[in-house]
């Protein structure tokens, strides 16, 4: 699951409609992340959490080129999925 730290909106400065839209966006992104292969999801989640490529590659036992390719492909798949509403 995406951690709360990815929620960059200030709930005090937005109305309930905006908050509902943000929550729906997060649910859609989470749904799309769950459709990725395990390795792609691990790379995306690692990078979103601020993990460096060096640490990410070490943790996943992959080389830098592989990590970057996984992230690139994952971004494309996520964009298509999110634009489709998570379907």
C-alpha positions in Angstrom: 0.0 0.0 0.0 1.1 3.5 -0.6 2.3 5.2 2.5 0.6 8.4 3.8 3.7 10.4 3.0 2.8 10.3 -0.7 -0.3 12.3 0.1 1.0 15.8 -0.6 -2.2 17.7 -0.3 -2.9 19.8 2.8 -6.3 18.6 4.0 -6.8 21.9 5.9 -6.6 23.9 2.7 -8.9 21.8 0.5 -12.6 21.2 0.4 -14.3 17.8 0.7 -14.7 17.5 -3.1 -11.0 18.0 -3.7 -10.1 15.6 -0.9 -12.5 12.9 -2.4 -10.8 13.4 -5.8 -7.3 13.0 -4.3 -8.4 9.8 -2.5 -9.8 8.4 -5.7 -6.6 9.2 -7.5 -4.6 7.4 -4.8 -6.9 4.4 -5.0 -6.5 4.3 -8.8 -2.7 4.5 -8.5 -2.6 1.8 -5.9 -4.8 -0.4 -8.1 -2.5 0.2 -11.1 0.6 -0.5 -9.0 -0.9 -3.8 -8.0 -1.2 -4.8 -11.7 2.5 -4.4 -12.3 4.9 -7.3 -12.1 6.5 -7.7 -8.6 9.9 -6.4 -9.8 8.4 -3.3 -11.5 6.3 -2.5 -8.4 9.3 -2.9 -6.1 11.3 -0.5 -8.3 8.5 2.1 -8.5 7.8 1.9 -4.7 11.5 2.1 -3.9 12.0 5.2 -6.1 8.8 6.8 -4.8 10.1 6.3 -1.2 13.3 8.1 -2.2 15.5 5.1 -2.4 18.6 5.6 -4.5 19.2 3.4 -7.6 22.3 2.1 -5.9 20.5 0.9 -2.8 17.5 -0.3 -4.9 19.8 -2.4 -7.1 21.6 -3.8 -4.2 18.3 -4.7 -2.4 16.8 -6.3 -5.5 20.0 -7.8 -6.8 19.7 -6.2 -10.2 22.0 -4.0 -12.2 21.3 -0.3 -12.7 20.3 -0.6 -16.4 17.7 -3.3 -15.5 16.3 -1.0 -12.7 16.0 1.9 -15.0 14.4 -0.2 -17.7 11.9 -1.6 -15.2 11.1 2.0 -14.0 10.7 3.3 -17.6 8.3 0.5 -18.5 6.4 0.7 -15.3 5.9 4.5 -15.8 4.4 3.8 -19.2 2.1 1.1 -17.9 1.0 3.2 -14.9 0.3 6.2 -17.1 -2.0 4.1 -19.4 -3.6 2.4 -16.4 -4.3 5.7 -14.5 -5.6 7.4 -17.6 -8.0 4.4 -18.0 -9.2 4.9 -14.4 -7.4 1.9 -13.1 -8.9 -0.6 -15.5 
